[in-house]
Amino acid sequence: MSDITLFNQDGRILASSRDVAEKFGKRNPDVNRAIENLIVQNCTVRNMFVKTSYISSRGRDENEYLMDRDGFSLLVMGFTGSKALEWKLKYIDAFNKMEEKLKSGDYLSEEEKLKLQLFSKNPLEVAAAHNKLVELATAPLKSENEVYNIPISVDTKRF
């Protein structure tokens, strides 16, 4: 499963129900219905989702939801199927590794610290951590004396 596209809207890091539907092999109206059911079941989750619309490829005005990290996690935990199971297992594995690391008293590596920063509610911190992780993953090994210059920017455009 490929990554979910995140974007910054008014200082909130969000994902689109359309992207979630595509990545999990579901229809956007079905994902929207699942979100609406969550909101009906417990109105306190309403702030995790933003109802909006877009113009479809057929020229129609269609509904979608934007969701923050908590809304995404809550929604996907209710999904079934192989892609949902794959995501849940990765989530559990990441949690177990983090728990084991914290229990062992070992210090977190730079990469692990950056991965934890991806869960920050501060969009600038998330963007900086993302940029640094991308650089670490794609750049050749640098010498210890080399300085990292990482531009911190947040794309405020949705797509």
N, C-alpha and C positions, 0 to 999 in steps of 0.2 A: 504494500500500500504506500502510495506517495504521500508526501507531507501536505498538511492542511495549510492553505495560504492565510497568513495573518496580516492585518493592516491596522493602522492607527486612525481612529475617528474620535476627535475631540478628547484626546488623551487616553482613550481606552483601546486596548489591543483586542481586536475582534476577528471572528471568523464568520463566514456566510453559510447559511443553511444550504445554499446551492452547492457550495464547495464540499460541504460535509456529505450531502446526498451523493455527489459524484464519486467521492473517495470511498464511500462505504457501499456503493452499488445500490443506492436507493433513489426513489423519486423525490424531488423537492416537495411536492404537496404532502407526501407521506411524512417527511421529516418535519414539515411545518405543523402537521396534525399532532405529531408526537410532542413537539414543543408546547402547543396549545393545551394538550392533555396534562403536561407537567404543571403548567400555570394554573389550570383548573384545580388540580389536586392540591397545590400548595401555592398560594398567591405570593409568598415571600420570594419565590424564584423569579418573579416577573422582572426584577431589576437585572437579571442575568441575560435577558433577551430584549432586542429592539426590533419591533415589526416595521418593515419597510417594503418598498416595491421596486421593481425594475422593469424595463421594456424587454420582452423576450425576443428571440430571433424571428418570431412570427409577427412582431409588432404589437403584441398584447401587453397590457399592464398586469404583471404577475407579482404575487406576494413572496417575500422571503423574510427570514429572521437573521439578524446579526446577533452573535453571542460572544460573551467573554469566556475566559478559560473555565470558570466554574460551571457556566451553562453548558459549554461543550462537554465537559467531563460528565455532568449529570445526564445529559442527553445520550451520550454514547454508551454509558454504562447500561442503558436500557435496550440497546440494539442487540440483535441476534445475527448469526451468520458468521462465516469464516473471517471476514475482514474485521468485524467487531471483536471477535474472539482474539484475533491477532493483536489488535490494539490493547485489549484488556490484559493480555498476557505480558505485553511490553510494559504496560503501566505497573503491573504487579512486580515484574522483574526489576524495574527501575526503583520502585519503592523498597523492595527487599535489599537491593544493593546499597541504597542510601542508608537504610536502617543498620545493616551490617557494618558499614563503614563508620557510622556514628558510634555504634556500640564498641567497636574495636579501639576507639580513641585515636586512630590514625588521622592525620591531617588530610583534608581533601586536596586533590590535585587542582591545578589551575583550571583544567578542563571541567572537572566536576563542579567547581565553584561557579563557573560560567553557566553550566547547565542548570544549576539551582537558580541563578539569576534570571533565567528564562521564565520562571514562575513569579517574578516580581510584578507588582501592580503598577510600578513606575515604567511607563513606556520607553523613556530614555534609557533606563537600565536594561530593559529587555533588548532594545535595539543595539546597545553597545555590546552586550553579551553575545547576541546573534552574530554581529559583525566579527567579533574576535574569534568565535567558534568557526565561522566560515574561513577566516584567514588561517587558523590553525590547521583546518582540514585540507585546505587547498594549497597552501604555501609550502615550498621545500623547507627542510629544517634550517633554522637560522642559528647563527652562532650566539653564544651567551652575551656578547658585547653589542649585538645589534638591537636597535630600539624599534618597538612596534609603534607605528603611527596609524591609529584607527579612527577614521572619521565617524563621528556619532551623528547619525541623521535618522529621522523617522519619516517614512513616506506617509503623507497624509491623504494620498489618493487611494481609493478603494481598489481599483483595478487598473 
